[in-house]
């Protein structure tokens, strides 16, 4: 499994600088030499604490996922990303995990615990117990050097020198911004400070020396929970379901307790940017196909929680389309609305092995100065009962040639919060007329 690619349109950073050899400065040669020696020393000292993590298909003995990991916590424990070992977590009867060290030593891995919200997992290594790496107690200063280790592209252990560039902005979950090349295959490896302490765990890359780390505080929390005796009594599915329920409930409460921002679309007020971690954009197009003019507004969360290659959760997406025409006869306009269909425009992952089919209900709902035709569809997770996905679509027609179509998608919420968020979304749709 490679490092997860972050969507390019969500990234707002430009590289402020690049790590280059220091050529012209009074202390240049000496400073460059010290940096090189520091990096070489870190590699030599801690290389036996970083391993390649392999997930194998039991039947074919082929590798289904590759990543990196490091020894931390109790002797023999290895930390990696959840997405590296997701196949093992979801289908343990079909997969097994092994480690491979830089010296060629290898052995079996046992999955002990996971934190799917922060993309972390803890495994126990068979036959290898080096002294665990220490976790940093605090984040480094912005601009400080950091050193990422891992197995990129299955070509051997690598150390990458980069810069700690602060916390990721406008993110739902805490991530450290690492200005360095975290390449596919390095997922789950450690990022160290000069003292050899883990400041973060490699988790994602956007390319061009823009990488992201899970802060060490979340690793510490997971290691402590793994040590608790009661952790062994829970099934993995129960643990994951509990983590998702707690996370999405807290997320829903934040949205329900805050004000409802609205934006205007040519006579309609509609839900706008509900939080700063949502990415929102819009556009206006005239004379699009079907002789319709369109005003478009869309928002979506960017911090989806990876559960498997076919399913992600913790998702909020919604969009509004104001469709109008000055030329079409009303009957042709209605037909165009019908032909467009609304279900394909926003979709969620999932297949018959992970979620049930949707069950839907349609009805008319009164909104200020207009009536909405609302379709509400719900499905549940097969492995995590009590969590649901919802699809809500609404259409409002206040004039013969102008209509608002809105859609809301929610993934992985409990029933009460699913309904509360859906009701609030619908209640914020209103016709206010043409403002002067």
SELO-295200 format. One line per field, with one value per residue (C-alpha): y negated, x, z; residue number from 0. Coordinates in Angstrom, 2 decimals, padded with zeros to 5 digits, always signed. Each point is the difference from the previous one (the first is absolute). Layout:
<recs>
Y = c(Y:...) $
X = c(X:...) $
Z = c(Z:...) $
pos = c(NUM:...) $
</recs>
This chain:
<recs>
Y = c(+000.00:-003.29:-003.31:-001.52:-002.81:-003.16:-001.74:-002.78:-002.57:+000.12:-001.01:-003.65:+000.07:-001.12:+001.15:-002.85:+001.54:+003.17:+001.83:-000.69:+000.33:-003.17:-001.41:-003.63:-001.00:-000.58:+003.22:+001.81:+002.99:+000.74:-000.33:+002.24:+002.59:+000.00:+000.48:+002.90:+001.66:-000.46:+001.69:+002.86:+000.44:+000.10:+002.60:+002.20:-000.27:+000.61:+002.07:+003.22:-001.62:-000.46:+002.98:+000.68:+001.21:+002.50:+001.28:+003.30:+001.90:+003.39:+002.02:-001.51:-001.16:-003.25:-003.38:-002.01:-003.00:-001.46:-002.70:-000.82:+000.20:-000.69:+001.48:-002.01:+000.64:+003.44:+002.17:+001.65:-002.39:-001.68:-003.13:-000.51:-001.53:+001.69:-000.30:+002.12:+002.95:-000.59:+003.25:+001.91:-001.80:+000.57:+003.52:+001.70:+003.43:-000.92:-002.05:+000.03:-002.61:+000.23:-002.36:-000.29:-001.87:-001.82:+002.80:+002.61:+001.31:+000.89:+001.44:+000.06:-002.93:+000.14:-002.85:-001.27:-003.23:-002.78:-003.66:-000.40:-003.69:-000.89:+002.80:+001.92:+003.65:+001.94:+003.44:+002.49:+001.31:+003.60:+000.47:-003.60:-002.34:-002.93:-002.86:-001.97:-003.52:-002.77:-002.22:-003.76:-001.73:-003.13:-001.06:-001.47:-003.68:-001.09:+000.06:+002.68:+002.92:+003.30:+003.35:+002.39:+003.69:+002.74:+002.36:-001.97:+001.97:+003.25:-001.04:+000.13:-002.14:-003.74:-003.06:-003.33:-003.29:-002.68:-002.85:-000.07:-002.63:-000.17:+001.46:+000.58:-002.84:+000.37:+003.70:+001.92:+002.19:-001.07:+000.59:-001.26:-001.59:+001.48:-001.71:+003.05:+002.90:+002.62:+002.50:+002.94:+002.89:-002.26:-000.03:+000.92:-000.84:-002.38:-003.65:-000.76:-003.11:-000.40:+001.92:+003.00:-000.51:+000.65:-003.27:+001.57:+002.95:-000.24:+000.09:-001.86:-001.96:-002.63:+000.24:-002.79:+000.40:-000.51:+002.77:+000.57:+001.72:+001.28:-001.79:+002.25:-000.83:+002.26:+002.79:-000.34:+000.16:+003.15:+001.71:-000.72:+001.42:+003.07:+000.66:+000.00:+003.52:-000.70:-000.73:+003.73:+000.75:-002.11:+001.20:-002.16:-000.86:-001.12:-002.16:-001.64:-000.54:-001.69:-002.27:-001.02:-000.61:-002.20:-001.94:-000.61:-000.86:-002.67:-001.29:-000.17:-001.84:-002.63:-000.59:+000.02:-002.35:-002.62:-002.56:+001.00:-002.10:-000.51:-001.16:-001.43:+001.60:-002.26:-000.25:+002.98:+000.13:+003.27:+001.48:-001.47:+000.84:+001.69:+000.19:-001.24:+003.57:+000.41:-000.81:-002.06:-001.38:-001.11:-001.15:-001.36:+001.37:-001.32:+001.97:+003.32:+003.08:+000.40:-003.80:-000.51:-002.64:+001.28:-001.51:+002.61:+000.15:+002.99:+000.80:+003.15:+001.24:+001.02:+002.15:+003.25:+002.93:+002.96:+003.35:+002.09:-000.35:-000.06:-002.02:-003.33:-001.73:-003.16:-001.86:-003.11:-001.17:-002.27:-002.02:-002.36:-000.61:-002.85:+000.86:-002.44:-000.71:-003.03:+001.91:+003.44:+000.65:+000.98:+003.57:+000.37:-001.53:+002.58:+002.74:-001.22:+000.14:+003.54:+001.13:-001.41:+002.30:-000.89:+003.18:+000.29:-003.50:+000.77:+003.55:+001.99:+003.02:+003.41:+003.35:+002.98:+001.28:-003.18:-001.68:+000.85:-001.35:-003.40:-000.18:-003.19:-002.09:-003.03:-002.70:-003.70:-002.29:-003.57:-002.57:-003.80:-001.27:+003.29:+003.77:+002.49:+003.47:+001.94:+003.49:+001.48:+003.24:+001.90:+003.03:+001.67:+001.46:+003.79:+000.19:-003.02:+000.11:-003.31:-002.05:-001.25:-001.82:-002.40:-001.46:-002.93:-001.79:-002.81:-001.89:-003.29:-001.57:-003.51:-001.17:+001.80:-000.31:-000.19:+002.83:+000.72:+003.49:+000.79:+003.15:+001.00:+003.06:+001.16:+003.07:+001.93:-001.81:+001.44:-000.19:-002.99:-002.21:+001.10:-001.20:-003.19:-001.07:+000.84:-001.95:-003.00:+000.08:+000.06:-002.70:-002.38:+000.18:-002.93:-002.16:-003.66:-001.45:-002.30:-002.46:-003.50) $
X = c(+000.00:+001.50:-000.20:-003.40:-000.13:-001.71:-002.24:+001.95:-002.81:-000.17:+003.62:+000.64:+003.72:+002.88:+003.49:+001.75:+003.37:+001.78:+002.73:+003.06:+003.74:+001.34:+002.40:+000.66:+000.33:+002.79:-000.65:-001.40:+002.34:+000.13:-003.78:-000.72:+002.45:-001.61:-003.47:+001.21:+001.71:-003.11:-002.17:+002.47:+000.30:-003.77:-000.31:+002.75:-001.31:-003.72:-000.18:-000.69:-003.13:-001.73:-001.30:-001.97:-003.55:-001.38:-003.57:-000.24:-002.87:+000.07:-001.02:+002.21:+002.78:+000.09:+000.27:-003.22:+001.45:+003.38:+000.89:+002.38:-000.08:+002.14:+000.52:-001.67:-001.77:+000.70:+002.86:-001.04:-002.85:-000.05:-001.97:-001.20:-002.96:-003.38:-000.31:+003.15:-001.58:-003.65:-000.19:+001.18:-002.48:-002.96:+000.79:+002.32:-000.98:+001.40:+003.05:+003.04:+002.66:+003.78:+002.88:+003.32:+002.90:+002.83:+002.36:-002.22:-001.63:-003.66:-002.89:-003.73:-002.08:-003.10:-002.51:-000.68:-002.01:-000.97:-001.02:-001.85:-000.76:+003.71:+001.07:+002.16:+000.50:+002.14:+001.42:+002.16:+003.12:+001.09:+003.65:+001.20:+000.04:+002.41:-000.22:-003.11:+000.29:-000.96:-002.96:+000.56:-001.99:-000.59:-000.01:+003.23:+000.34:-001.18:+002.96:+001.84:+001.56:-001.85:+001.06:-002.50:+000.90:-001.69:+000.08:-000.99:-001.02:+001.30:+003.62:+001.43:+000.14:+000.34:+000.42:-001.32:+001.06:-002.69:-001.51:-002.80:-002.36:-002.65:-003.46:-002.11:-002.50:-003.76:+000.13:-002.59:+002.71:+003.41:+002.78:+003.58:+001.19:+003.36:+001.93:+001.77:-000.53:-002.22:-000.31:-002.38:+001.03:+001.15:-003.46:+000.28:+003.68:+001.31:+000.94:+002.75:+001.49:+003.76:-000.17:-001.53:-003.42:-003.12:-001.83:-002.46:-000.94:+000.10:-003.58:-000.50:+001.63:-001.09:+003.24:+002.52:+001.43:-003.36:-000.54:-002.13:+000.60:-002.25:+001.17:+001.68:-002.65:-002.48:+002.58:+000.52:-003.75:-000.38:+002.96:-001.47:-003.39:+001.67:+001.59:-003.37:-001.20:-003.54:+001.29:+000.46:-003.65:-001.43:-000.26:+001.69:-003.36:-001.36:+003.07:-000.26:-003.75:+000.55:+002.70:-002.15:-003.10:+001.87:+001.77:-003.03:-002.22:+002.45:+000.18:-003.79:-000.32:+002.46:-002.10:-003.33:+001.10:+001.51:-001.86:-001.37:+001.77:-001.94:+000.86:-002.32:-000.69:-002.16:-002.99:+000.74:+001.81:+001.89:+002.48:+003.44:+003.41:-000.91:+003.61:+003.45:+001.18:-002.54:+001.19:-002.64:-000.10:-002.52:-000.48:-002.54:-000.51:-002.29:-001.38:+001.23:-001.30:-003.78:-000.45:+000.29:+001.85:+001.65:+001.25:+001.99:+001.22:+001.67:+001.70:+001.74:+002.20:+003.51:+000.94:-001.76:+000.71:+001.39:-001.55:+000.83:+000.77:-003.75:-001.27:+000.75:-002.08:-000.29:-001.04:-002.13:-000.82:-002.73:-000.75:-002.62:-000.90:-002.26:-001.27:-001.88:-000.93:-001.42:-000.86:-001.31:-003.73:-000.91:-000.80:+003.39:+001.64:-001.70:+001.12:+003.59:-000.09:-001.33:+002.56:+002.95:-000.68:+001.66:+001.33:+003.23:+001.22:+001.33:+000.93:+001.61:+002.27:-001.12:-001.05:-002.11:+002.77:+000.10:-003.44:-003.65:-002.12:-001.61:-003.55:-001.73:-003.06:-001.29:-002.39:-000.84:+001.38:-001.09:+002.78:-000.29:-001.95:+000.35:-000.47:+002.84:-000.24:+002.44:+001.40:+001.81:+002.00:+001.85:+002.28:+001.91:+003.49:+000.18:+002.99:-000.90:-003.70:-001.37:+001.83:-001.79:+000.53:-002.69:-000.83:-002.42:-001.14:-002.52:-001.56:-001.86:-001.91:-001.28:-000.26:-000.72:+003.59:+002.12:+000.73:+002.40:+001.41:+002.00:+001.73:+001.53:+002.20:+000.94:+002.17:+000.40:-002.28:-002.29:-003.74:-000.81:+002.77:-000.74:-003.58:+000.90:+002.52:-002.41:-002.87:+002.21:+001.18:-003.55:-001.21:+002.71:-001.34:-002.32:-001.32:+000.57:-000.83:+001.99:+001.88:+000.49) $
Z = c(+000.00:-000.99:+001.78:-000.62:-002.55:+001.16:-002.52:-001.64:+000.01:+003.80:+000.53:+000.67:+000.64:-002.16:+000.87:+001.77:-000.73:-000.97:+001.88:-002.14:+000.60:+001.62:-002.55:+000.84:+003.65:+002.44:+001.88:-003.02:-000.44:+003.74:+000.43:-002.99:+001.35:+003.46:-001.49:-002.12:+002.97:+002.14:-002.60:-000.47:+003.75:+000.46:-002.72:+001.43:+003.55:-000.62:-003.18:+001.93:+001.53:-003.40:-001.99:-003.12:+000.69:-002.52:-000.22:-001.87:-001.56:+001.73:-003.05:-002.70:+002.37:-001.98:+001.67:+000.12:+001.87:+000.89:+002.48:+002.81:+003.78:+003.06:+003.45:+002.76:+003.30:+001.42:-001.34:-003.25:-000.73:-003.41:-000.95:-003.56:-001.87:+000.12:-003.77:-000.40:+001.88:-000.95:-001.98:+003.06:+002.25:-002.33:-001.19:+002.53:-001.33:-003.42:+000.95:+002.26:+000.77:+000.14:+000.67:-001.81:+001.60:-001.73:+001.03:-001.68:+003.14:-000.39:+001.97:+000.60:+001.24:+002.18:-000.10:+003.53:-000.32:-002.37:+000.00:-003.30:+000.59:+000.09:-002.37:+002.49:+000.91:+002.49:-000.78:+001.90:-001.74:+000.34:+000.92:-000.04:+003.01:-000.39:+002.46:-001.02:-001.34:+002.38:-000.83:+000.11:+002.72:-002.05:-003.62:-001.39:-000.66:-003.42:-002.35:+001.97:-001.82:-000.05:-001.46:-001.57:-000.32:-002.00:-002.96:-003.14:-003.09:+001.55:-000.68:+003.50:+003.12:-000.62:+002.19:-001.28:+001.54:+000.04:+001.96:+002.53:-001.40:+002.71:+000.31:-003.07:-000.33:-000.48:+000.79:+001.96:+001.56:+001.24:-002.50:-000.05:-003.24:-000.99:-002.79:-001.34:-002.38:+001.61:-002.82:-000.53:+002.22:+002.86:+001.56:+003.67:+000.35:+002.70:-000.34:+002.52:+001.54:+000.46:+003.30:-001.74:+001.56:-002.06:-000.72:-002.44:-002.16:-003.81:-001.29:-003.29:-002.79:-002.48:-001.96:-000.58:+003.52:+001.69:+002.52:+003.08:+003.34:+002.77:+003.19:+002.57:+002.63:-001.81:-000.16:+003.76:+000.62:-002.10:+001.67:+003.42:-001.01:-001.48:+003.39:+001.80:+000.93:-001.25:-003.52:-000.61:+000.84:-002.83:-003.58:-002.61:-001.58:+003.40:+000.56:-003.43:+000.35:+003.36:-001.40:-002.97:+002.10:+002.45:-002.74:-002.22:+002.99:+001.11:-003.56:-000.28:+003.30:-001.19:-003.10:+001.83:+002.78:-002.28:-002.10:-003.38:-002.63:-003.20:-003.48:-002.64:-003.37:-002.15:+002.33:+002.28:+003.32:+000.38:+002.51:-000.62:+001.48:+003.28:+001.26:-000.98:-000.65:-002.80:-003.49:-001.85:-003.52:-002.56:-003.56:-002.44:-003.49:-002.68:-002.92:+001.31:-001.86:+000.12:-000.37:+003.75:+001.96:+003.18:+003.26:+001.84:+003.62:+001.66:+003.33:+001.19:+002.78:-001.02:+003.00:-000.86:+002.32:-001.94:+000.95:-003.07:-003.68:-000.67:+002.96:+001.68:+002.66:+002.10:-003.16:-000.44:-003.55:-001.26:-003.08:-001.41:-003.63:-001.03:-003.47:-002.20:-003.59:-001.77:-003.17:+000.87:+000.24:+003.58:-001.05:-001.65:+003.08:+002.24:-002.36:+000.15:+003.81:-000.20:-002.55:+001.91:+002.95:+003.26:+001.51:-002.03:+000.83:+003.46:+000.93:+002.80:-000.12:+001.17:-001.44:+001.01:+002.27:+002.11:-000.05:-000.53:-002.82:+000.47:+001.28:-001.17:+000.70:-001.91:+001.19:-000.21:+002.69:+000.59:-000.04:+000.26:-003.03:-001.88:+000.17:-000.35:-001.41:+002.18:-000.45:+003.00:-000.37:+002.72:+000.07:+002.84:+000.40:+000.11:+002.37:+002.13:+000.99:+001.24:-002.62:-003.10:-003.28:-001.19:-003.39:-000.04:-003.14:-000.30:-002.88:+000.27:-002.86:+000.70:-003.59:-003.25:-001.18:+003.17:+002.46:+002.87:+000.36:+003.15:+001.20:+003.33:+000.64:+003.50:+000.58:+003.24:+002.47:+002.66:-000.62:+002.23:-001.35:-003.57:+000.35:+001.86:-002.65:-002.83:+001.55:+000.58:-003.60:-001.36:+002.39:-001.31:-003.59:-000.66:-002.80:+000.76:-003.42:-002.19:+002.17:-001.32) $
pos = c(0:1:2:3:4:5:6:7:8:9:10:11:12:13:14:15:16:17:18:19:20:21:22:23:24:25:26:27:28:29:30:31:32:33:34:35:36:37:38:39:40:41:42:43:44:45:46:47:48:49:50:51:52:53:54:55:56:57:58:59:60:61:62:63:64:65:66:67:68:69:70:71:72:73:74:75:76:77:78:79:80:81:82:83:84:85:86:87:88:89:90:91:92:93:94:95:96:97:98:99:100:101:102:103:104:105:106:107:108:109:110:111:112:113:114:115:116:117:118:119:120:121:122:123:124:125:126:127:128:129:130:131:132:133:134:135:136:137:138:139:140:141:142:143:144:145:146:147:148:149:150:151:152:153:154:155:156:157:158:159:160:161:162:163:164:165:166:167:168:169:170:171:172:173:174:175:176:177:178:179:180:181:182:183:184:185:186:187:188:189:190:191:192:193:194:195:196:197:198:199:200:201:202:203:204:205:206:207:208:209:210:211:212:213:214:215:216:217:218:219:220:221:222:223:224:225:226:227:228:229:230:231:232:233:234:235:236:237:238:239:240:241:242:243:244:245:246:247:248:249:250:251:252:253:254:255:256:257:258:259:260:261:262:263:264:265:266:267:268:269:270:271:272:273:274:275:276:277:278:279:280:281:282:283:284:285:286:287:288:289:290:291:292:293:294:295:296:297:298:299:300:301:302:303:304:305:306:307:308:309:310:311:312:313:314:315:316:317:318:319:320:321:322:323:324:325:326:327:328:329:330:331:332:333:334:335:336:337:338:339:340:341:342:343:344:345:346:347:348:349:350:351:352:353:354:355:356:357:358:359:360:361:362:363:364:365:366:367:368:369:370:371:372:373:374:375:376:377:378:379:380:381:382:383:384:385:386:387:388:389:390:391:392:393:394:395:396:397:398:399:400:401:402:403:404:405:406:407:408:409:410:411:412:413:414:415:416:417:418:419:420:421:422:423:424:425:426:427:428:429:430:431:432:433:434:435) $
</recs>
